[in-house]
């Protein structure tokens, strides 16, 4: 019989995939091109795509994120049974990640939508100044989101595996956003579009939950 933890893990896999797909509309159409975003930088291709592209990205992440955070919370519950400190740390990390994760993705969607509305009505330099100010406002939550969603989750789940709190094979140390990079990077180097790194990483975390259930 499937346990509740296993069911949540399966839900987490699907949620991670959906979150990964939410990143695709934020990329330039066509062959995957590596772009290093800079604060205050505007993308010329934003003007040539329909606004529904960015709205779709929001709804995908809105639907997908709850399942990823539930997965992390359940991992924290399992870890807390034998290592209360680790479990509590992952719960706090998950709370902060959930708080900032959606905010950041909403901004990634609103930024091009705002530019689409302002271009042609205001000088390009004015639009750039607006985006630059918003970037400064968003810098703290983006920093918290990066630390918690990428670094915190990876380190704490790895600690849960290494201490035996999750009772899974050490091979599962690859199931995180860092391990996801090993899957995604070769495809990106070939110019192929792939789901977002963080979404893939959280789908891999869900596999850890399924194994630990």
Secondary structure, DSSP 8 states (H G I E B T S, - for coil): ---HHHHHHHHHHHHHHHHHHHTGGGS-SSS-------TT---GGGGGS-THHHHHHHHHHHHHHHHHHHHHHHHHHHHHHH-HHHHHHHHHHHHHHHHHHHHHHHHHHHHHHHHHHHBTTB-HHHHHHHHHHHHHHHHHHHHHHIIIIIIIHHHHHHHHHHTTSS---GGGGG-SHHHHHHHHHHHHHTT-----HHHHHHHHHHHHHHHH-
